[in-house]
Amino acid sequence: MGEQHATSIPAVPRQSRRTIAYRPADARRTVRRVVTERCRDRALDCADETLEDALLVASELTTNAILHGGGITCFEVDVDTRGVRLSVSDRSDELPDTTAQSNAEADRSRTGGRGWPIVSLLARDVRVAGLPLGGKCVTAVVPLR
């Protein structure tokens, strides 16, 4: 019999958890639960800083999908020895603006434009891939500390 969870999230390959998180708060709750469970179940040392960074990256990626990508179509999170892997898919084929300035250089009076630099700072192996039926998937790995 499969694992029982407070919320029903179907299992997908690689033991990740996949759901459609309609709001950044939903994504953060899922990340907190999955990271806690996976680190415990796999005897991984997951520092509080890792969880905090993963929560911030999840917030940024899901917010960007909502604001710029036409909405979230898929959200996945998993933990392994490399780190916390977050994947957010949306409806847009448009690639993120990776030329945005870092927080230190950003115009403080301007709203927006800070998400991608935050993701780039906290995560490694950030990838953007087009999806076969349209849209894209952004995957980022927050390293274990």
N, C-alpha and C positions, 0 to 999 in steps of 0.2 A: 504494500500500500504506500502511496506517496506521502510526502510531508504535509502536515496540516498547518495552516497559517491563519492568522486573524482575518486577512483579506485573501481572496482567491486570486492567485497569480499563477497562470499555467507555466509548467516547466517547458523549457526549450533546450536545444543542444548546448553542451558545455556547462550544464548546471547553472546557467544564468537565470535571472528572473526577468521576465518580459511583461510589460504592461503599457497601457497608454496612460500616461500621466497628463491630465488635462491642465494642471496648474503646477507651478514650481513647488508649492507646498506639498503636493502629492509626491512629486519626485523626491523631495528631501526626506519625507517619511519612508519611502521605499528604500532609499539609499541607507538611511540610518538602520533600518531593520535588517536589510541584506548584509551590510558590512558587519554588524554585530553578530549575526548568525554565522556567516561564512568564516570570520576570523576565529570564532569559538570552535566551530565544527572542524576546521582545517588546522587548528592550533597555530594560527598565524599571529604574529605580533603586530597589531594594528594600533599605532599611537593615536591619541586624541587628535593630534594635528592632521593626521591622514583623513580621519572622518570629517573634520572641519573643512579641509580643502576639498574633499569629495562633495560635500554638501554645497559649497560655493560654486564649484564647477557645474554641478547638476542644476543649480538655480540659473546660472548664466546660460547654459545650453538650452534649457527648456524655455526660458524667457525669450531668447533669440528665435527659437522655433515658432513661438507664438507671435512675436512682433514682426518678424521678417520672413518666416517660412510658411505662412498659411496654416499653422497649427501643427501640433505634435501628432504623428501617426504611429510612432512606436518609441518606447523607452526601455532600455535594458541596463542592468547593473550586475556585475559579478566581481568577485575578489579571488585573486590567485597570488602566487608568490611575486609576480611583477607589480601588482598593485590593484587598485579599484578601477575597473573598466566601466566607463559610462558611454552609452550609445543613445543618441537622440535622432530620430528620423522626422522629417517634415515633408510638406507637399511641394516645396519650391526647388527648382533646379538651380537657382542662383547660389553661387558660392559665397561664403562669408567674406567680409572685407578684412583681410589679414594685414592691411596696411595701416590699420588704426594705430594711433599713438599709444604708448604705454601710459599708465596712470600718472606717472611723474611728469610726462610731457603733455598730457591732455589739457585742453582749455577747460578750466573748472566751471566756466559759465555755460558750457555746452552740455545739453542733456544727451545721454546715450553715448555709444562708441567706446565704452570701457569694458564690455563683456569679453571680447576676444582677447585683449591683452591679459585679462585676469586668467582666462583659461590657459593661455600660452605660458603664463608664469607658473601656474600651479600644477599643470599636467605635462606629460611627455607623450610622445607618440600620438600626437593629435592628427587625425586623418579625416578627410571629407571624401565621401564616395557617392557617386550617383547611383540611384536605384533603378532596377530594370523597368519598372512601370512609372517612372517619374519621381521626382523628389530627390532628397539626399539623406545621407546618414553621416552624422558627425560623431566620431569616437575619440575619446580621450582617456588616457591612463594616468591616474593619480598614484604616484609611487608610495609604497609603504615606507614608513620612517622607522 
